Amino acid sequence: MNIKVVAGDIAQQDADAVVVNLFEGVTTPGGATGAVDGAMGGAISALIADGEVRGKRGELTLIHTLGTIAPRRVLVAGLGKAESFTLDGVRSVAAESARRLNGIGVKSAATIVHGAGIGGLDGKAAAQALAEGMVMGLYRFDKYKSNASDVSLTDVSVVEFDGSKVDALQQGVDEGRIIGEAVNLCRDMANEPANNMTPSDMAERALAVGQKYGVGLEVLERARMAELGMGALLGVAQGSEEPPKFIIMRYNGDADDEANNIGLLGKGITFDSGGLDIKNAAGMSTMKGDMAGGASVIAAMQAIAQLKPRINVTAIVPATENMPSGTAQRPGDVVRAMNGKTIEIDNTDAEGRLVLADAMAYARTIGLSRIVDVATLTGAMAVALGDQCIGAFGNDDAFTGQVVDAANAVGERAWPLPMYDDYKSQYSSDIADIKNTGGRGAGSITGALIIGEFNDGAPWVHLDIAGTARARGSKGATVKGATGVPVRTLVRLVQDLGGVGIKN
């Protein structure tokens, strides 16, 4: 999508449709909406008086202009109450408006920046949210459908009457487009069927990002993993004929200070059958998406490389399938992770923490001093927080707060859960250092604590996205299927830690 900011009068734009807005309770439209209303002889005011346009959040009213202005259609988007309108509201209304216009075949549109006038939102931030919403809202995954159609809405002009604001708004739009495209990359990867998103395919996607945006890439093969002692990852991988890949991506934004770094680790289980502790059919139906954490860190690197914050970022994705076979690991087996710690396999379906154990140990050996791992780790997380909030688990209150603040700032929402040492007794083992499960109670917490056993003291946060990685329907900027959570959180965190970047 081509999104550009222009100075001028929205009523005079050469576009198939224009998008204006209305807050709930407003009876006389002002600003750009008022200008369009005046140019159309009070058509919007008449609909307000008739009660057809009320400004309620989510309300979209399409008006045919009948030659009164150059655009053939005007879409009036309801924003809800002004006092509760946020940047997430901007994303939502932009996404819904884009889908509505695309659905009727509109190719070019002009829009104002929602909330940047009487809404009181920062113009640049609102422009960024607008672009994110439009790019994310028009996402579709239909490459395997024989009757798939192209997106018709390809050109959008963001119109600002005050020419002095154009440059700042364009910066916001550019950043929003970059981030929205990264989210859609994550969605693409997590929506792919497992036969077309193997560990090798994940490595190829990472290679494509690296080549296009200048991100360093290294992929460790099985033999090298064995040399490094990654027994936990290789134990999971041994049941599959697909070779595992240990994907490492590097962005150097502060070459003069190697200690200014962060590691982003993502679970890359490209299909999770449960192993010998096999899942039932219903539990396996969405397990192609068990690599959503890995997809999110690869996609975040695409955006980070373009936004250029002053910080060094390393993304690590331990990628493998978890399959049942004659060579699969068994309940009761003992594996040794890269840091030497032994793990008794209590349940082969608790594999995410095993691959992340070796990823975490590796991250510490290369000097990563702050770490965030992302994983569709536990069904217990979806039970606890549903599909509206990410579970956050950390060993450092200040760093955990930064991650949670980043998530909440971009509307992905996260909530910190306790990490008391008392929970560790649940995964003690009679024959090894630890077991890979802690039983049914507090399953998300013990899963996080098991990953933390391999951290070696660095500030670290685990994000459990089991409930938020997929959506059952489309609403706002969220589209049915893979959501792309938490790409925007990771990008915002890196920007907060390293400065927003040279594009801003």
C-alpha positions in Angstrom: 0.0 0.0 0.0 1.2 3.5 -0.9 0.4 5.9 1.9 1.5 9.6 1.5 0.7 12.7 3.5 -0.4 15.8 1.5 -1.4 19.3 2.4 -4.7 20.6 1.3 -8.5 20.4 1.6 -9.9 16.8 1.9 -13.0 17.8 0.1 -11.0 18.6 -3.0 -8.9 15.5 -3.2 -8.8 13.4 -6.4 -9.7 10.1 -4.9 -12.5 7.5 -5.2 -13.5 8.1 -1.6 -12.7 10.2 1.4 -12.8 9.2 5.1 -13.8 11.7 7.7 -15.0 11.1 11.3 -17.4 12.1 14.0 -17.2 11.8 17.8 -20.3 10.6 19.6 -22.6 13.4 20.8 -21.4 15.9 18.2 -24.3 17.5 16.4 -22.5 20.1 14.3 -19.4 18.6 12.6 -16.3 20.8 12.5 -12.8 20.6 11.1 -12.3 18.4 8.0 -15.7 16.7 8.5 -17.3 20.1 8.7 -15.5 21.2 5.5 -16.8 18.1 3.6 -20.3 18.6 5.1 -20.3 22.2 3.8 -19.1 21.2 0.4 -21.9 18.6 0.2 -24.6 21.1 1.2 -25.0 19.8 4.8 -25.5 16.1 3.9 -23.7 14.9 6.9 -25.5 17.3 9.2 -28.8 16.1 7.8 -27.9 12.5 8.6 -26.9 13.5 12.1 -30.2 15.2 12.6 -32.1 12.1 11.3 -30.2 9.9 13.8 -28.5 7.9 11.0 -25.0 9.2 11.9 -24.4 9.1 15.7 -20.6 8.9 15.9 -20.7 5.6 17.9 -17.5 3.7 17.9 -17.4 1.2 15.0 -20.2 3.0 13.1 -19.4 3.4 9.4 -21.8 5.4 7.2 -21.2 5.5 3.4 -22.6 8.6 1.6 -22.7 8.9 -2.2 -21.7 12.5 -3.1 -23.6 12.6 -6.4 -21.2 15.1 -7.9 -21.2 17.7 -5.1 -17.5 17.1 -4.5 -14.8 15.3 -6.6 -14.7 12.0 -4.7 -17.7 9.8 -5.4 -18.1 8.6 -1.8 -17.6 9.8 1.7 -17.2 7.4 4.6 -18.1 8.9 8.0 -16.4 6.8 10.7 -17.7 6.9 14.3 -15.0 7.4 16.9 -17.1 7.0 20.1 -16.7 9.3 23.0 -13.9 11.8 22.7 -12.6 11.3 26.2 -12.0 7.6 25.7 -10.6 7.7 22.2 -7.0 6.3 22.1 -4.3 5.4 19.6 -5.7 1.9 19.6 -9.0 3.5 18.5 -7.1 5.1 15.6 -5.8 1.7 14.5 -9.2 0.1 14.8 -11.2 2.8 12.8 -8.4 2.9 10.2 -8.6 -0.8 9.7 -12.4 -1.0 9.6 -12.6 1.9 7.2 -10.0 0.4 4.9 -11.8 -3.0 4.8 -15.1 -1.3 4.1 -13.7 0.7 1.2 -11.7 -2.2 -0.2 -14.9 -4.3 0.0 -16.7 -2.0 -2.5 -13.7 -1.9 -4.9 -12.3 1.5 -4.0 -8.8 1.9 -5.4 -7.7 5.3 -4.0 -8.8 7.0 -0.8 -8.1 10.2 1.1 -8.4 10.3 4.9 -7.8 12.6 7.8 -5.7 11.6 10.9 -8.3 10.5 13.4 -8.0 12.0 16.8 -5.3 14.5 16.0 -7.6 17.5 16.1 -10.2 17.9 18.8 -9.3 14.3 20.0 -6.1 15.7 21.4 -3.8 12.9 20.3 -0.3 13.6 19.2 -0.4 14.0 15.4 2.7 11.9 14.6 1.7 9.1 16.9 -1.9 9.1 15.5 -0.5 9.0 11.9 1.6 6.0 12.8 -1.4 4.2 14.3 -3.5 5.1 11.2 -0.9 3.5 8.9 -0.5 0.5 11.1 -4.3 0.0 11.2 -4.7 0.3 7.4 -1.8 -2.1 6.6 -2.9 -4.6 9.2 -6.6 -4.3 8.6 -6.3 -5.2 4.9 -4.3 -8.3 5.6 -5.5 -11.5 4.1 -4.1 -15.0 3.8 -5.6 -16.5 0.7 -2.7 -17.7 -1.3 -4.0 -21.2 -1.5 -7.5 -20.2 -2.7 -8.1 -20.6 -6.4 -10.6 -17.6 -6.4 -8.4 -15.2 -4.4 -8.7 -11.6 -5.4 -6.2 -8.8 -5.1 -6.6 -6.0 -2.6 -8.1 -3.1 -4.5 -7.3 -0.2 -2.1 -3.7 0.5 -3.0 -3.3 4.3 -2.7 -4.1 6.4 0.3 -3.6 10.1 0.8 -3.5 11.4 4.4 -4.7 15.0 4.1 -3.6 17.7 6.5 -4.8 21.3 6.1 -1.8 22.7 8.0 1.2 22.3 5.7 3.7 22.7 8.6 2.6 19.4 10.0 3.1 17.3 6.9 6.7 16.2 7.5 6.0 14.9 11.1 2.9 13.1 9.9 4.8 11.5 7.0 7.4 10.2 9.5 4.6 8.7 11.6 3.0 7.1 8.5 6.3 5.7 7.3 7.0 4.1 10.7 3.5 2.7 10.9 3.7 1.2 7.5 7.0 -0.5 8.4 5.6 -1.9 11.6 2.3 -3.0 10.0 4.2 -4.8 7.2 6.3 -6.6 9.9 3.2 -7.7 11.7 1.8 -9.1 8.4 5.1 -11.0 7.8 4.6 -12.7 11.2 1.0 -13.5 10.2 2.1 -14.9 6.9 4.6 -17.2 8.6 2.2 -18.4 11.3 -0.7 -18.9 8.9 1.3 -21.1 6.5 0.5 -24.8 6.7 3.2 -26.8 8.4 4.2 -28.6 5.1 5.2 -25.2 3.8 6.7 -23.7 7.0 9.2 -26.2 8.1 12.3 -25.3 10.1 14.2 -24.9 6.8 11.4 -22.6 5.5 11.7 -20.5 8.6 15.4 -20.1 8.0 14.7 -19.1 4.4 12.3 -16.4 5.6 14.9 -15.1 7.9 17.4 -15.1 5.1 15.1 -13.1 2.9 14.7 -10.5 5.7 18.5 -10.4 6.2 19.3 -10.0 2.5 16.7 -7.3 1.9 17.3 -5.2 5.1 20.9 -5.9 5.9 20.5 -8.1 8.9 23.2 -10.6 9.7 22.2 -14.3 9.6 23.7 -17.5 10.9 21.9 -20.9 10.8 23.3 -23.7 12.9 22.7 -27.2 11.7 22.2 -30.4 13.7 25.9 -31.3 13.9 26.8 -27.9 15.2 24.0 -28.0 17.8 25.4 -31.3 19.0 28.9 -29.9 19.2 27.5 -27.1 21.4 25.7 -29.5 23.6 22.1 -28.5 22.8 20.6 -31.7 24.0 17.3 -30.2 25.0 16.6 -28.9 21.5 17.9 -32.0 19.8 15.8 -34.2 22.1 12.7 -32.6 20.7 14.0 -32.7 17.1 14.9 -36.4 17.1 11.3 -37.5 16.4 11.1 -35.6 13.1 12.5 -36.2 9.7 12.7 -32.5 9.2 16.2 -31.2 10.2 16.2 -28.6 13.0 17.6 -25.1 12.4 19.0 -22.8 15.0 18.4 -19.4 13.5 20.5 -16.3 14.6 19.8 -12.8 13.3 21.9 -9.8 14.2 21.3 -6.1 13.9 24.1 -3.8 15.0 22.7 -0.4 15.9 25.4 0.6 18.3 28.7 -1.0 17.1 30.7 1.2 19.5 29.1 -0.4 22.6 28.6 -4.1 22.4 27.2 -4.2 25.9 24.2 -2.1 24.7 22.3 -5.1 23.5 19.1 -7.2 23.8 18.2 -10.7 22.8 14.8 -11.6 21.3 14.2 -15.4 21.5 11.2 -17.0 19.8 9.9 -20.6 20.1 10.0 -22.1 16.6 8.0 -25.3 16.8 6.8 -25.5 13.2 4.3 -28.3 14.1 3.5 -29.6 17.5 1.9 -33.1 17.6 2.7 -33.4 21.2 5.3 -36.1 20.5 4.6 -39.4 22.1 2.3 -37.6 24.6 0.3 -36.9 21.5 -2.4 -34.2 21.4 -6.0 -35.0 20.5 -7.3 -34.0 17.1 -8.9 -30.7 18.4 -5.7 -29.8 20.2 -3.6 -30.4 17.1 -5.7 -28.4 14.6 -3.9 -25.1 15.1 -0.4 -26.4 15.9 1.0 -25.2 12.7 1.1 -21.9 14.6 3.3 -23.1 17.4 6.1 -21.2 15.8 4.4 -17.8 16.2 7.0 -16.7 18.8 9.8 -17.4 16.3 7.9 -15.7 13.5 7.4 -12.6 15.7 11.1 -12.1 16.4 12.0 -12.6 12.8 9.4 -10.1 11.8 10.4 -7.6 14.5 14.0 -7.7 13.1 12.6 -6.6 9.7 11.1 -3.5 11.3 14.1 -2.8 13.6 16.5 -2.9 10.7 14.5 -0.2 8.9 13.8 2.0 12.0 17.5 1.9 13.1 17.4 2.3 16.9 20.8 2.8 18.6 21.0 -0.7 20.2 22.4 -4.1 19.2 19.6 -6.7 18.7 20.1 -10.5 18.3 17.1 -12.7 17.4 17.3 -16.4 18.1 14.9 -19.0 16.9 15.3 -22.7 17.8 13.2 -24.3 15.1 12.1 -27.9 14.9 9.0 -30.1 14.7 7.7 -32.1 17.6 6.7 -35.4 16.1 6.0 -39.0 17.3 8.1 -41.7 15.7 10.3 -44.6 16.5 13.1 -42.2 17.2 11.1 -39.7 19.3 12.1 -38.9 22.8 10.1 -40.7 25.5 8.6 -39.7 28.8 11.3 -40.6 31.4 14.2 -39.7 29.1 16.9 -37.4 30.4 18.5 -34.7 28.2 21.3 -32.3 28.9 21.0 -28.7 27.9 23.8 -26.5 26.6 24.6 -25.1 30.0 25.0 -28.6 31.5 21.8 -28.8 33.4 19.9 -32.1 33.0 16.1 -32.3 32.4 13.9 -35.3 32.9 11.2 -35.5 30.2 7.9 -35.7 32.2 5.8 -34.9 29.2 6.9 -34.7 25.6 4.2 -32.1 24.8 6.1 -29.6 27.1 8.7 -29.1 24.3 8.8 -25.3 24.0 10.6 -24.8 27.2 13.2 -27.4 26.1 14.1 -25.6 22.8 14.1 -22.3 24.6 16.4 -23.7 27.3 19.2 -24.1 24.8 18.3 -20.8 23.1 18.6 -19.1 26.4 21.8 -20.8 27.3 23.3 -19.8 23.9 22.1 -16.2 24.3 24.1 -15.9 27.6 27.2 -17.4 26.1 27.3 -14.7 23.4 26.9 -11.9 26.0 23.3 -10.9 25.6 22.6 -8.9 28.7 18.8 -8.4 28.4 16.5 -11.1 27.0 12.9 -11.4 26.0 11.6 -14.8 24.9 8.2 -15.2 23.1 6.3 -18.5 23.0 2.9 -20.1 22.6 3.9 -22.0 25.6 1.0 -23.1 27.7 -2.7 -23.7 27.3 -3.0 -22.6 30.9 -2.2 -19.1 29.8 -5.3 -18.9 27.6 -7.3 -20.2 30.5 -5.9 -17.5 32.8 -6.1 -14.4 30.5 -8.1 -15.5 27.5 -7.3 -14.0 24.1 -7.1 -10.4 25.2 -3.8 -10.2 27.1 -0.2 -11.5 27.0 1.1 -13.1 30.1 4.5 -11.6 31.2 6.9 -13.3 33.5 10.2 -11.8 34.6 13.1 -11.9 37.0 13.7 -8.2 37.1 10.8 -5.8 38.1 12.2 -2.8 36.2 12.8 -4.6 33.0 9.5 -6.5 33.2 7.8 -3.1 33.7 9.5 -1.8 30.5 8.2 -4.7 28.5 4.7 -4.5 29.9 4.7 -0.7 29.3 5.8 -1.3 25.7 3.0 -3.8 25.1 0.3 -1.6 26.6 1.5 1.5 24.7 0.9 -0.3 21.4 -2.4 -1.8 22.4 -1.2 -5.4 22.6 -1.7 -5.5 26.4 0.4 -7.6 28.8 0.0 -8.5 32.5 2.8 -9.5 34.8 2.3 -12.8 36.8 4.2 -13.9 39.9 7.4 -15.8 39.8 7.8 -17.0 43.4 10.7 -19.4 44.0 8.2 -21.6 45.9 6.8 -22.8 42.6 10.1 -24.4 41.7 9.5 -27.4 43.9 6.7 -28.4 41.5 9.3 -29.4 38.8 11.9 -31.1 41.0 13.2 -34.4 39.7 14.4 -37.5 41.5 16.9 -38.4 38.8 17.8 -35.1 37.1 18.3 -31.5 37.9 14.7 -30.6 37.0 11.7 -32.0 35.1 10.2 -30.3 32.1 6.8 -29.8 33.7 5.5 -28.7 37.0 2.1 -30.3 37.0 -1.3 -28.8 36.4 -1.3 -26.1 39.0 0.2 -22.7 37.9 1.3 -24.3 34.7 2.2 -21.0 32.9 4.3 -19.9 35.9 6.2 -23.1 36.2 6.8 -23.2 32.4 8.3 -19.7 32.6 10.4 -20.6 35.6 11.8 -23.7 33.8 13.0 -21.4 30.9 14.5 -19.1 33.5 16.6 -21.9 34.9 18.9 -21.4 31.9 19.1 -17.6 32.1 22.2 -17.2 34.3 21.1 -14.0 35.9 20.4 -11.6 33.1 17.3 -9.4 33.2 14.7 -11.5 31.3 11.0 -11.5 30.5 9.0 -14.4 29.1 5.9 -13.5 27.0 3.4 -16.3 26.8 1.2 -15.6 23.7 -0.7 -18.9 23.7 -4.0 -17.0 24.0 -3.2 -14.0 21.8 -1.4 -15.6 18.9 -4.6 -16.4 17.0 -7.9 -14.7 16.5 -11.2 -16.4 15.8 -12.6 -13.5 14.0 -11.7 -10.0 12.5 -12.2 -6.9 14.6 -10.4 -3.6 14.2 -6.8 -4.2 13.1 -7.0 -7.8 14.1 -7.8 -10.3 11.3 -9.0 -13.8 11.7 -6.1 -16.3 12.0 -2.6 -15.4 13.2 -2.5 -12.0 14.9 1.2 -11.1 14.7 1.3 -10.5 18.4 3.8 -9.3 19.9 5.7 -7.8 17.0 4.7 -4.3 17.8 5.6 -4.8 21.4 9.1 -6.0 20.6 9.7 -3.1 18.2 8.4 -0.5 20.7 10.6 -2.0 23.5 13.7 -1.9 21.3 12.9 1.7 20.3 12.4 2.6 24.0 15.7 1.0 25.0 17.8 2.3 22.1 16.1 5.6 21.1 13.4 5.6 18.5 15.8 5.5 15.6 17.1 7.8 12.9 13.8 7.9 11.0 12.3 10.0 13.7 
